[in-house]
Structure formats: structure tokens, C-alpha cells
Amino acid sequence: MRIQYLLILVILLGACSDTPNDPIGNQPPETYLSLEPDGELRTTTSRQHIHWWGDDPDGFVAGFFISFDNATWSFTTKNDSVFALTLSGSDTTYAFFVRAVDDQGNGRYDSDGPYGPEPFTDENGNGVYDAGEAYIDLGAVDPTPADLNYPIQNSPPVVMFTQGSDVPDTTFTVATFSWIGTDLDGDETIQEYQYALNDTTDPASWRSLSRGTTFLTLFESDGLREGENVFYLRAVDIAGTNSRIIRMPDTSGTWYVKKPKTDLLIIDDYGPFDVSAQFYRTVTDTLFGGRFQGADVFDIKTGASTTSRGIYLPPYINPTFIETLKLFRYVIWYGDNNPTFTVAQLALPEFQASGGHILFTAAFPESAIDPRGGITDFAPVDSLSPNAITFVPKETLAEPDAESPGYPVLKRDDQGIPVAFVRNLFRKINARNFYRFQESTRWEGQPVVAVRSGDSRFILFGIPLHRFDADGTVGPLIHQIFRNEFGVQ
């Protein structure tokens, strides 16, 4: 029995003698990169979404070193990222390298190594190391990085005009264009925009704009010519690839550009069908021996509604309409019972600041006394009476105020068309009263119906002047205003 026990002991001791004395060391992880879903890489755009992962046979993957040159590395704990690869030509190939690193570190900070400084936990997210931030202790790195080549094909840029920015059928020598440029390779790859007027066959006709310019106003000095015009536009990327050329108007048509005939512009802000248009044309044709004969008329009322402006107004009041007014020195703006205040508020202060002179005549609805704005924003009135004269009888007289002697009396005509929405005007402190209604049982006292600014460059009538010409005195009145107030000789 004792012999049997001894044999068993010898066998066990012999078995134990086969166990190695040295344990296996830490094994480095293996790194992998994903291909396209079907296992193939195709030529594609410069924005690449790259995926990778690692496998550690004896532990865990702590992160990855990534590189595009197999020399300069950066650390990440992510398994994917989107890269915007810079184009250097029409087509480019990029190599991407990734090495997995495990968590079996030595527990101390190594200031530098083959992959750069040891990474740290960027607690405040500022991208640089700050005192107190913990280093990420890393272990073994995959000695054979996973790598793939990414063939990048340049995509041409795309440019389109901003919705609602169509140029009207007719403009003066001012036109504005707005557009949006995009590129599948990244909008930052657009290098510049180029535009041409009327001719694209001559390379010299194309003019360059910075890539940050997507809004452009052109004048006669930029090549706008009287007659039919077309605006062409294209984008160019950093590889020199052009977008498809777009045009405004966006059909085979053109838009008409006209040069000012005189330094007077008549703004037609009048909806009803009556003699108003012919009246102001006839009056201005005879002023100062025909100096303003054939003056231009800008119709801003046709097509207007409660939700939209007139069809001949440009999409951008600032700068297009404002710069159009600045082509002239004098403006006669005549309106109905609902003048286009939203346009006047934006444009007339700028026109006045440029030295312009304005004769504005219209009746005023409730919106004119809105405390948030309205006519008080641009005209020489501080406020208007809340109650309007709803009916002005025929033969009503409008007489020059004592502050403005020497002007003719105006009389309401008898055309069977009512005159309403007339309000008492309260002038600004530096303005002067110009005209008043005669006394009547229909209103209290003598309401002020016209004022003029202190510098005499803005004359406001709160009545439609062409309806107060029963005695033919409006023509002489306008002549006197242009001579005495505006300084026309």
C-alpha cells in the first residue's frame, strides 16, 4: 500500500514539473478598419466618415492613435469620425492609419514617445493641457497599424439664387442679386464666385468675388446698360472646378434697364383708376420750361395687396430701392388712402440724408397714426389726429398757413370721387405749418393739412393734391415749391 502511495506522489510531482516558470507577457491589440458596406472602397467626396475598432487578446482597448501620414499621430477614444479631406486637385488619394492601444500601462507619465506626448483627460475642453488634468496611462500599441487609401473625387460646387430675389422686369440702373453656394466637399472648398453681364463668351467678361460675397448690387458703372440685360453667375472651387452657370432672369428672357431721363422721379403709389397719373405727368412736363419733361415714373402700387408689395418693387428695399431714389434729386410721391409706409419708412430717410427733396401727397388711414412707426418716422410731423375727416365736401378750400404766405389757395374738385381719411397734422418742433382747411361745420377749427420741414426739403400734404385743382392752382403751387423750397431755378 505504501508503495502505491509513493507511485502516485511521483506521478503528481512529475506532472507539476511540466508547468512553465515564466508567465506570458502583455499582448498588443489588433486594429481594424471598415470598408464600404459591400466591402469595396469607391471614389467619393472629400467628407469621409471612417470607422475603426480594436481587439485586445488579454485585456481592453483604451483608445487609438490615428494619422494621415504614418508619422504624426493623435489620440482618440472614439471608434469613428468624419474628416473633411482637403482637395489639392481634381482627384486626391488619402491614406489613413490607426493603431489600437491597450490599458496595460506602467502607471506613470511618459513625457514623449513614438506617438507624441501621452494623452490627457481634457476636463475643460480647451484643447490644451492644464495643471491638474489626469494623463491617460497607455499600454501596448498595435505594431502594425490598420490602413486604407481613400480615393477622393472632387465634386463641382452648386450655386442658386435666393428664393424670392428675382429682379423685376424693369429697373433703373440699380439691380441687386442674392445667392447661395454649396459643395458636397464642404462649402469651405468654394474659392470664389464669378459673375458676368450679358456676355459669357469672352473670358475677360467674368469678374471675381470673394467666397464670402453672396449679395451684390450693381450700378451703371458696373456695366448695367440701358436696354435688355442678363446676369450670369457661377462658383469656382479650390480645385478650379466651375459650377453650372445660372442666370437672372432664370429663363431665356432678359430684364430691362432704363437710365433716368431727368433728376425728378414720380412715385406712383396710387391704386384707384382716375386722372392722377396723367395729372402729375402733365404738371411736371411744364415746370421750368420743360426741365422735367418726360420725368420717370416708378409704379410701386400695381399688384400690391395686404400681404404683398407691388410687383415692380425690387425684393430688397435696402439697398436697391434706396439706391434707385439716389439716382434722382427730387421725388414726387403721390398715394391713395393707403400709402406704402413700410417702403417709405426705409427709403425716404436715406434719400433725405443724401440731399434729396420730397413732395409727398396722400390721405392717411389708421396705420399712419400707429405709435410704433408710420409716417412720423420719415415726415416732418410729430403726430396725426386720431379722428379722420371721413368726407371732404366739394369746393372745400385749402389755404396757405400764416407761416407760409404767398402760396395759392386750393379748391376741392367735383369729379364725384370722395376724398376721405384727412387728418389734422401736428408738425415737428423744427417744421412749419404749410396749408390748412377753411373753417367748416364738419370739423373743428382749421385742421392743418400740409407741413414743411425746417430745411424745406420735405413737403407733406395730407390730401391728394390732384383732387384740389378745381381752379388750376396745383401746377403753380408745385412750381413755387420747387423754386422757393427746393431751390430749383
MOMONOR-V884498 format. One record per residue. RES is the residue in one small letter. SS is DSSP state (H for helix, E for strand, L for the rest). PSI is psi in whole degrees, 0 to 359 (999 if undefined). D_FIRST is the distance of its C-alpha to the first C-alpha in Angstrom with 2 decimals. Layout:
res=RES ss=SS psi=PSI d_first=D_FIRST
res=RES ss=SS psi=PSI d_first=D_FIRST
//
This chain:
res=m ss=L psi=318 d_first=0.00
res=r ss=H psi=324 d_first=3.81
res=i ss=H psi=320 d_first=5.36
res=q ss=H psi=316 d_first=5.16
res=y ss=H psi=320 d_first=6.55
res=l ss=H psi=321 d_first=8.82
res=l ss=H psi=318 d_first=10.08
res=i ss=H psi=319 d_first=10.99
res=l ss=H psi=319 d_first=12.72
res=v ss=H psi=318 d_first=14.57
res=i ss=H psi=316 d_first=15.77
res=l ss=H psi=318 d_first=17.08
res=l ss=H psi=324 d_first=18.76
res=g ss=H psi=322 d_first=20.31
res=a ss=H psi=318 d_first=21.70
res=c ss=H psi=332 d_first=23.24
res=s ss=L psi=347 d_first=24.91
res=d ss=L psi=348 d_first=27.11
res=t ss=L psi=132 d_first=28.93
res=p ss=L psi=148 d_first=32.57
res=n ss=L psi=334 d_first=33.55
res=d ss=L psi=127 d_first=37.26
res=p ss=L psi=158 d_first=38.31
res=i ss=L psi=136 d_first=41.05
res=g ss=L psi=173 d_first=44.55
res=n ss=L psi=131 d_first=47.19
res=q ss=L psi=134 d_first=48.51
res=p ss=L psi=153 d_first=52.32
res=p ss=L psi=169 d_first=53.71
res=e ss=E psi=145 d_first=55.53
res=t ss=E psi=146 d_first=59.16
res=y ss=E psi=147 d_first=61.10
res=l ss=E psi=142 d_first=64.79
res=s ss=L psi=147 d_first=66.16
res=l ss=L psi=186 d_first=68.74
res=e ss=L psi=163 d_first=71.43
res=p ss=L psi=327 d_first=70.27
res=d ss=L psi=11 d_first=70.53
res=g ss=L psi=12 d_first=68.83
res=e ss=L psi=147 d_first=72.09
res=l ss=L psi=128 d_first=74.11
res=r ss=L psi=154 d_first=77.81
res=t ss=L psi=130 d_first=80.76
res=t ss=E psi=194 d_first=81.63
res=t ss=L psi=171 d_first=83.31
res=s ss=L psi=354 d_first=82.68
res=r ss=E psi=109 d_first=80.96
res=q ss=E psi=130 d_first=77.30
res=h ss=E psi=105 d_first=74.54
res=i ss=E psi=136 d_first=71.34
res=h ss=E psi=143 d_first=67.80
res=w ss=E psi=166 d_first=64.55
res=w ss=E psi=169 d_first=60.92
res=g ss=E psi=159 d_first=57.73
res=d ss=E psi=124 d_first=54.00
res=d ss=L psi=121 d_first=51.41
res=p ss=L psi=339 d_first=47.87
res=d ss=L psi=29 d_first=46.26
res=g ss=L psi=217 d_first=48.74
res=f ss=L psi=149 d_first=52.28
res=v ss=E psi=125 d_first=55.69
res=a ss=E psi=338 d_first=57.93
res=g ss=E psi=195 d_first=61.15
res=f ss=E psi=146 d_first=63.03
res=f ss=E psi=131 d_first=65.34
res=i ss=E psi=153 d_first=68.28
res=s ss=E psi=154 d_first=70.98
res=f ss=L psi=4 d_first=73.86
res=d ss=L psi=3 d_first=73.90
res=n ss=L psi=21 d_first=70.24
res=a ss=L psi=315 d_first=71.35
res=t ss=L psi=122 d_first=72.50
res=w ss=L psi=153 d_first=69.93
res=s ss=E psi=149 d_first=70.01
res=f ss=E psi=144 d_first=67.19
res=t ss=E psi=150 d_first=66.92
res=t ss=L psi=359 d_first=64.43
res=k ss=L psi=161 d_first=66.29
res=n ss=L psi=2 d_first=65.22
res=d ss=E psi=165 d_first=68.82
res=s ss=E psi=155 d_first=72.38
res=v ss=E psi=127 d_first=75.91
res=f ss=E psi=134 d_first=77.54
res=a ss=E psi=102 d_first=81.28
res=l ss=L psi=124 d_first=81.36
res=t ss=L psi=132 d_first=84.61
res=l ss=L psi=135 d_first=86.71
res=s ss=L psi=1 d_first=88.11
res=g ss=L psi=190 d_first=89.80
res=s ss=L psi=319 d_first=90.15
res=d ss=E psi=143 d_first=86.51
res=t ss=E psi=147 d_first=83.62
res=t ss=E psi=130 d_first=79.89
res=y ss=E psi=138 d_first=77.47
res=a ss=E psi=135 d_first=73.89
res=f ss=E psi=133 d_first=71.47
res=f ss=E psi=143 d_first=68.18
res=v ss=E psi=136 d_first=65.41
res=r ss=E psi=128 d_first=62.13
res=a ss=E psi=149 d_first=59.47
res=v ss=E psi=136 d_first=57.95
res=d ss=E psi=183 d_first=54.77
res=d ss=L psi=14 d_first=54.17
res=q ss=L psi=64 d_first=51.73
res=g ss=L psi=176 d_first=54.33
res=n ss=L psi=3 d_first=54.06
res=g ss=L psi=11 d_first=55.62
res=r ss=L psi=164 d_first=58.79
res=y ss=L psi=126 d_first=62.22
res=d ss=L psi=118 d_first=63.06
res=s ss=L psi=330 d_first=66.84
res=d ss=L psi=160 d_first=67.14
res=g ss=L psi=190 d_first=65.11
res=p ss=L psi=343 d_first=65.47
res=y ss=L psi=21 d_first=66.48
res=g ss=L psi=183 d_first=68.75
res=p ss=L psi=148 d_first=68.30
res=e ss=L psi=135 d_first=65.33
res=p ss=L psi=162 d_first=66.49
res=f ss=E psi=166 d_first=67.10
res=t ss=L psi=109 d_first=67.53
res=d ss=L psi=84 d_first=71.30
res=e ss=L psi=326 d_first=71.61
res=n ss=L psi=2 d_first=75.42
res=g ss=L psi=25 d_first=75.76
res=n ss=L psi=0 d_first=78.29
res=g ss=L psi=358 d_first=76.58
res=v ss=L psi=158 d_first=76.20
res=y ss=L psi=133 d_first=73.72
res=d ss=L psi=147 d_first=74.68
res=a ss=L psi=134 d_first=73.16
res=g ss=L psi=345 d_first=70.28
res=e ss=L psi=135 d_first=69.26
res=a ss=L psi=136 d_first=65.53
res=y ss=E psi=152 d_first=64.41
res=i ss=L psi=108 d_first=62.03
res=d ss=L psi=120 d_first=59.07
res=l ss=L psi=157 d_first=58.10
res=g ss=L psi=230 d_first=55.13
res=a ss=L psi=142 d_first=54.67
res=v ss=E psi=140 d_first=57.62
res=d ss=L psi=117 d_first=57.51
res=p ss=L psi=344 d_first=58.45
res=t ss=L psi=95 d_first=60.10
res=p ss=L psi=151 d_first=62.60
res=a ss=E psi=140 d_first=63.55
res=d ss=E psi=151 d_first=67.21
res=l ss=E psi=149 d_first=69.93
res=n ss=E psi=135 d_first=73.61
res=y ss=E psi=103 d_first=76.03
res=p ss=E psi=121 d_first=79.33
res=i ss=E psi=127 d_first=82.06
res=q ss=E psi=131 d_first=85.39
res=n ss=L psi=133 d_first=88.33
res=s ss=L psi=134 d_first=89.77
res=p ss=L psi=148 d_first=93.52
res=p ss=L psi=167 d_first=94.70
res=v ss=E psi=137 d_first=96.50
res=v ss=E psi=141 d_first=99.59
res=m ss=E psi=150 d_first=101.46
res=f ss=E psi=144 d_first=104.36
res=t ss=L psi=136 d_first=103.68
res=q ss=L psi=134 d_first=104.38
res=g ss=L psi=9 d_first=107.85
res=s ss=L psi=14 d_first=109.12
res=d ss=L psi=136 d_first=111.49
res=v ss=L psi=141 d_first=114.71
res=p ss=L psi=167 d_first=117.81
res=d ss=L psi=328 d_first=120.19
res=t ss=E psi=136 d_first=122.65
res=t ss=E psi=167 d_first=122.26
res=f ss=L psi=196 d_first=124.34
res=t ss=L psi=47 d_first=123.18
res=v ss=E psi=130 d_first=119.96
res=a ss=E psi=141 d_first=116.78
res=t ss=E psi=142 d_first=113.20
res=f ss=E psi=140 d_first=110.00
res=s ss=E psi=140 d_first=106.46
res=w ss=E psi=171 d_first=103.27
res=i ss=E psi=132 d_first=99.46
res=g ss=E psi=138 d_first=97.36
res=t ss=E psi=162 d_first=93.72
res=d ss=L psi=132 d_first=91.27
res=l ss=L psi=334 d_first=87.89
res=d ss=L psi=1 d_first=86.77
res=g ss=L psi=130 d_first=87.63
res=d ss=H psi=336 d_first=91.09
res=e ss=H psi=349 d_first=90.87
res=t ss=H psi=353 d_first=91.13
res=i ss=E psi=122 d_first=94.77
res=q ss=E psi=320 d_first=96.77
res=e ss=E psi=168 d_first=100.29
res=y ss=E psi=152 d_first=102.72
res=q ss=E psi=138 d_first=105.85
res=y ss=E psi=158 d_first=108.98
res=a ss=E psi=149 d_first=112.21
res=l ss=E psi=118 d_first=115.51
res=n ss=L psi=332 d_first=117.16
res=d ss=L psi=124 d_first=116.06
res=t ss=L psi=357 d_first=112.59
res=t ss=L psi=328 d_first=113.66
res=d ss=L psi=118 d_first=114.52
res=p ss=H psi=331 d_first=111.40
res=a ss=H psi=347 d_first=113.57
res=s ss=H psi=346 d_first=114.19
res=w ss=L psi=132 d_first=110.59
res=r ss=E psi=142 d_first=110.12
res=s ss=E psi=146 d_first=106.81
res=l ss=E psi=148 d_first=105.45
res=s ss=E psi=156 d_first=102.40
res=r ss=L psi=341 d_first=99.33
res=g ss=L psi=355 d_first=99.85
res=t ss=L psi=112 d_first=103.31
res=t ss=L psi=17 d_first=103.26
res=f ss=E psi=123 d_first=106.67
res=l ss=E psi=130 d_first=109.91
res=t ss=E psi=127 d_first=113.58
res=l ss=E psi=149 d_first=116.10
res=f ss=E psi=180 d_first=119.81
res=e ss=H psi=322 d_first=122.74
res=s ss=H psi=342 d_first=121.89
res=d ss=H psi=358 d_first=118.50
res=g ss=L psi=358 d_first=120.15
res=l ss=L psi=125 d_first=120.94
res=r ss=L psi=153 d_first=124.13
res=e ss=L psi=128 d_first=126.79
res=g ss=E psi=204 d_first=126.14
res=e ss=E psi=138 d_first=123.04
res=n ss=E psi=154 d_first=119.71
res=v ss=L psi=138 d_first=116.02
res=f ss=E psi=125 d_first=113.07
res=y ss=E psi=147 d_first=110.11
res=l ss=E psi=144 d_first=106.68
res=r ss=E psi=159 d_first=103.41
res=a ss=E psi=150 d_first=100.23
res=v ss=E psi=130 d_first=98.74
res=d ss=E psi=179 d_first=95.11
res=i ss=L psi=345 d_first=93.70
res=a ss=L psi=2 d_first=93.11
res=g ss=L psi=13 d_first=96.81
res=t ss=L psi=132 d_first=96.37
res=n ss=E psi=148 d_first=99.20
res=s ss=L psi=173 d_first=98.96
res=r ss=L psi=139 d_first=101.20
res=i ss=L psi=131 d_first=104.73
res=i ss=E psi=163 d_first=105.89
res=r ss=E psi=155 d_first=109.49
res=m ss=E psi=121 d_first=111.61
res=p ss=L psi=158 d_first=113.20
res=d ss=L psi=17 d_first=110.18
res=t ss=L psi=196 d_first=112.27
res=s ss=L psi=3 d_first=114.80
res=g ss=L psi=188 d_first=117.33
res=t ss=L psi=172 d_first=118.60
res=w ss=E psi=151 d_first=119.76
res=y ss=E psi=132 d_first=123.26
res=v ss=E psi=132 d_first=123.97
res=k ss=L psi=141 d_first=127.41
res=k ss=L psi=146 d_first=128.94
res=p ss=L psi=137 d_first=130.91
res=k ss=L psi=327 d_first=134.60
res=t ss=L psi=185 d_first=135.81
res=d ss=L psi=20 d_first=134.33
res=l ss=E psi=133 d_first=134.56
res=l ss=E psi=131 d_first=131.84
res=i ss=E psi=120 d_first=132.55
res=i ss=E psi=115 d_first=129.48
res=d ss=E psi=101 d_first=129.95
res=d ss=E psi=39 d_first=127.87
res=y ss=L psi=126 d_first=130.10
res=g ss=L psi=315 d_first=129.13
res=p ss=L psi=152 d_first=132.27
res=f ss=L psi=104 d_first=134.58
res=d ss=L psi=202 d_first=137.86
res=v ss=L psi=9 d_first=140.01
res=s ss=H psi=313 d_first=137.77
res=a ss=H psi=312 d_first=136.51
res=q ss=H psi=325 d_first=139.99
res=f ss=H psi=308 d_first=141.41
res=y ss=H psi=328 d_first=139.30
res=r ss=H psi=313 d_first=139.71
res=t ss=H psi=316 d_first=143.49
res=v ss=H psi=312 d_first=143.72
res=t ss=H psi=332 d_first=141.61
res=d ss=H psi=332 d_first=143.35
res=t ss=L psi=357 d_first=146.61
res=l ss=H psi=136 d_first=145.40
res=f ss=H psi=50 d_first=146.86
res=g ss=H psi=27 d_first=148.70
res=g ss=H psi=16 d_first=145.72
res=r ss=L psi=324 d_first=143.23
res=f ss=L psi=21 d_first=140.45
res=q ss=L psi=134 d_first=141.70
res=g ss=L psi=24 d_first=138.89
res=a ss=L psi=146 d_first=136.35
res=d ss=E psi=146 d_first=132.81
res=v ss=E psi=132 d_first=131.48
res=f ss=E psi=109 d_first=127.79
res=d ss=E psi=111 d_first=127.02
res=i ss=L psi=6 d_first=124.04
res=k ss=L psi=325 d_first=124.75
res=t ss=L psi=129 d_first=124.52
res=g ss=L psi=358 d_first=121.31
res=a ss=L psi=149 d_first=120.41
res=s ss=L psi=187 d_first=118.94
res=t ss=L psi=342 d_first=117.28
res=t ss=L psi=355 d_first=113.96
res=s ss=L psi=154 d_first=115.01
res=r ss=L psi=174 d_first=117.43
res=g ss=L psi=150 d_first=120.23
res=i ss=L psi=342 d_first=119.23
res=y ss=L psi=355 d_first=121.07
res=l ss=L psi=140 d_first=119.33
res=p ss=L psi=158 d_first=116.62
res=p ss=L psi=329 d_first=113.00
res=y ss=L psi=107 d_first=112.98
res=i ss=H psi=316 d_first=115.84
res=n ss=H psi=112 d_first=114.49
res=p ss=H psi=349 d_first=115.17
res=t ss=H psi=306 d_first=116.95
res=f ss=H psi=320 d_first=119.62
res=i ss=H psi=314 d_first=120.18
res=e ss=H psi=331 d_first=120.66
res=t ss=H psi=315 d_first=122.98
res=l ss=H psi=323 d_first=125.20
res=k ss=L psi=350 d_first=125.31
res=l ss=L psi=347 d_first=127.03
res=f ss=L psi=165 d_first=130.07
res=r ss=L psi=333 d_first=132.11
res=y ss=E psi=143 d_first=133.43
res=v ss=E psi=128 d_first=131.86
res=i ss=E psi=114 d_first=133.64
res=w ss=E psi=110 d_first=131.01
res=y ss=E psi=134 d_first=132.44
res=g ss=E psi=174 d_first=130.37
res=d ss=L psi=211 d_first=130.72
res=n ss=L psi=359 d_first=129.60
res=n ss=L psi=69 d_first=125.98
res=p ss=L psi=158 d_first=125.79
res=t ss=L psi=78 d_first=122.52
res=f ss=H psi=326 d_first=121.68
res=t ss=H psi=326 d_first=118.09
res=v ss=H psi=316 d_first=119.42
res=a ss=H psi=322 d_first=122.32
res=q ss=H psi=321 d_first=120.03
res=l ss=H psi=321 d_first=117.96
res=a ss=H psi=318 d_first=120.72
res=l ss=H psi=322 d_first=123.92
res=p ss=H psi=320 d_first=122.75
res=e ss=H psi=320 d_first=121.52
res=f ss=H psi=318 d_first=124.78
res=q ss=H psi=318 d_first=126.82
res=a ss=H psi=334 d_first=124.78
res=s ss=L psi=0 d_first=125.64
res=g ss=L psi=10 d_first=129.36
res=g ss=L psi=159 d_first=129.97
res=h ss=E psi=140 d_first=132.70
res=i ss=E psi=132 d_first=132.19
res=l ss=E psi=112 d_first=134.52
res=f ss=E psi=126 d_first=132.41
res=t ss=E psi=125 d_first=134.03
res=a ss=L psi=166 d_first=132.36
res=a ss=L psi=162 d_first=132.10
res=f ss=L psi=122 d_first=128.99
res=p ss=L psi=191 d_first=126.70
res=e ss=H psi=325 d_first=124.31
res=s ss=H psi=340 d_first=121.78
res=a ss=H psi=337 d_first=124.36
res=i ss=H psi=13 d_first=124.10
res=d ss=L psi=123 d_first=120.29
res=p ss=L psi=345 d_first=119.40
res=r ss=L psi=354 d_first=116.38
res=g ss=L psi=223 d_first=118.65
res=g ss=L psi=208 d_first=121.30
res=i ss=H psi=334 d_first=124.66
res=t ss=H psi=345 d_first=124.58
res=d ss=H psi=333 d_first=121.91
res=f ss=L psi=348 d_first=124.32
res=a ss=L psi=164 d_first=127.90
res=p ss=L psi=43 d_first=130.25
res=v ss=E psi=142 d_first=129.79
res=d ss=E psi=329 d_first=127.88
res=s ss=E psi=170 d_first=127.78
res=l ss=E psi=153 d_first=129.50
res=s ss=L psi=140 d_first=130.94
res=p ss=L psi=333 d_first=128.48
res=n ss=L psi=129 d_first=131.21
res=a ss=L psi=153 d_first=132.67
res=i ss=E psi=112 d_first=136.17
res=t ss=L psi=344 d_first=135.38
res=f ss=L psi=124 d_first=138.79
res=v ss=L psi=115 d_first=141.32
res=p ss=L psi=156 d_first=144.78
res=k ss=L psi=152 d_first=146.84
res=e ss=L psi=10 d_first=149.28
res=t ss=L psi=137 d_first=147.08
res=l ss=E psi=139 d_first=147.84
res=a ss=E psi=119 d_first=145.37
res=e ss=E psi=147 d_first=147.28
res=p ss=E psi=139 d_first=146.45
res=d ss=L psi=159 d_first=145.25
res=a ss=H psi=334 d_first=147.38
res=e ss=H psi=351 d_first=144.73
res=s ss=H psi=64 d_first=145.35
res=p ss=L psi=163 d_first=149.08
res=g ss=L psi=3 d_first=150.78
res=y ss=L psi=154 d_first=148.61
res=p ss=L psi=156 d_first=149.96
res=v ss=L psi=140 d_first=149.63
res=l ss=E psi=143 d_first=147.33
res=k ss=E psi=135 d_first=148.07
res=r ss=L psi=133 d_first=145.73
res=d ss=L psi=181 d_first=146.62
res=d ss=L psi=65 d_first=147.29
res=q ss=L psi=4 d_first=144.96
res=g ss=L psi=6 d_first=143.61
res=i ss=L psi=124 d_first=140.12
res=p ss=L psi=152 d_first=138.94
res=v ss=L psi=122 d_first=137.95
res=a ss=L psi=179 d_first=135.26
res=f ss=L psi=40 d_first=132.48
res=v ss=E psi=131 d_first=134.80
res=r ss=L psi=153 d_first=133.59
res=n ss=L psi=126 d_first=135.13
res=l ss=E psi=132 d_first=133.69
res=f ss=E psi=111 d_first=132.97
res=r ss=E psi=157 d_first=133.11
res=k ss=L psi=162 d_first=130.83
res=i ss=L psi=331 d_first=132.32
res=n ss=L psi=7 d_first=133.33
res=a ss=L psi=176 d_first=134.71
res=r ss=E psi=145 d_first=138.19
res=n ss=E psi=144 d_first=139.44
res=f ss=E psi=309 d_first=141.10
res=y ss=E psi=150 d_first=142.37
res=r ss=E psi=154 d_first=142.89
res=f ss=E psi=151 d_first=143.88
res=q ss=L psi=162 d_first=147.30
res=e ss=L psi=146 d_first=147.46
res=s ss=E psi=156 d_first=146.89
res=t ss=L psi=349 d_first=146.32
res=r ss=L psi=346 d_first=143.07
res=w ss=E psi=167 d_first=141.40
res=e ss=L psi=127 d_first=141.75
res=g ss=L psi=214 d_first=143.77
res=q ss=L psi=93 d_first=143.52
res=p ss=L psi=140 d_first=139.92
res=v ss=E psi=125 d_first=138.95
res=v ss=E psi=1 d_first=138.06
res=a ss=E psi=141 d_first=137.75
res=v ss=E psi=162 d_first=136.57
res=r ss=E psi=146 d_first=136.35
res=s ss=L psi=162 d_first=133.96
res=g ss=L psi=329 d_first=135.14
res=d ss=L psi=5 d_first=134.95
res=s ss=L psi=22 d_first=136.77
res=r ss=L psi=355 d_first=134.06
res=f ss=E psi=117 d_first=132.89
res=i ss=E psi=123 d_first=135.37
res=l ss=E psi=123 d_first=133.97
res=f ss=E psi=126 d_first=135.96
res=g ss=L psi=24 d_first=134.49
res=i ss=L psi=153 d_first=136.78
res=p ss=L psi=110 d_first=136.93
res=l ss=H psi=323 d_first=139.81
res=h ss=H psi=348 d_first=140.89
res=r ss=H psi=4 d_first=141.69
res=f ss=L psi=43 d_first=144.16
res=d ss=E psi=32 d_first=146.52
res=a ss=L psi=328 d_first=149.31
res=d ss=L psi=11 d_first=151.84
res=g ss=L psi=30 d_first=150.24
res=t ss=L psi=353 d_first=149.22
res=v ss=H psi=321 d_first=145.50
res=g ss=H psi=307 d_first=146.25
res=p ss=H psi=324 d_first=148.39
res=l ss=H psi=311 d_first=145.75
res=i ss=H psi=323 d_first=142.98
res=h ss=H psi=315 d_first=145.32
res=q ss=H psi=320 d_first=146.00
res=i ss=H psi=314 d_first=142.30
res=f ss=H psi=326 d_first=141.50
res=r ss=H psi=309 d_first=144.44
res=n ss=H psi=322 d_first=144.43
res=e ss=H psi=319 d_first=140.72
res=f ss=L psi=348 d_first=138.93
res=g ss=L psi=20 d_first=141.46
res=v ss=L psi=135 d_first=142.27
res=q ss=L psi=999 d_first=145.60
//
